[in-house]
């Protein structure tokens, strides 16, 4: 029985795109996905930290106890 050809699913399109990007980068699909997730999680964590800092009134950016130009804290 011959049926109508179904267009590729969005998941199939996404997988093909990931395979193409991984090939362009010269890495395996799993390595490409792992690094993409790492980047996204890092960006999300950074955005959460910035949002939290904006919500805290009067909070200054954290400085290291040994920030250049400052003596050691006691």
N, C-alpha and C positions, 0 to 999 in steps of 0.2 A: 504494500500500500504506500503510495506516495502522498505526502501531505505538504502543506505549504511550509516553506522555510520560515522559521521564526527568527526574528532579529536577535543578535546576541544580547544576553541579559546585561544589566548594568554591572553586576558582579563580574561577569566575564570580561567586559570592557575594562574594568578597573584592574583585574588581574593581568590582562594583556599590557596595560599601561605600566604597571609595576614591573613586569618582566622586561619591558623595553627600557625603562629607566635604569634598572639594575644592570642590564647588558651595557648600556651607555657608560655607566659608572665602573664597569668591569668587576662587579661583585655579584655574589649569589643573591637570589630573591630574599632569602631569610636574613642575610646581612643587611640588605637595603632596607627591609621592613624594620629590623631591629634598630638601625640607626635613625630611621624616620621617627619611630616611636620615641626614642631617646630625645631627639630634638624637640618634638611636640611636648613631651612631658616637661622638659626643661623650660620651654617657653611659657607653658601654663603655670609652672611654679613661679617663674619670674613675674608674670602678670599678677598672680595672687599676692606676691610679696609687695609689689608696687601698689596694688589696690588697698592692701592692709595698711601700708605706710600712709596713704592718702586719708584713710579713715581715722587715723590717730592724730588728733589735733596737737600741734606743737611738737610733734616728734621730729627730731633731727635725724639725718642719716647716721647710722652706727659708725663710729670710728674705732679703729684698732687702738688698744691701749698704747701701742708703740708707733702711733702715726707720725710720719716725718714732720719735724717742726715742733713736736711736743716732747716733753720729758717723760720718763716712765712714771706711771701712776703708782701711788703708794697705797 
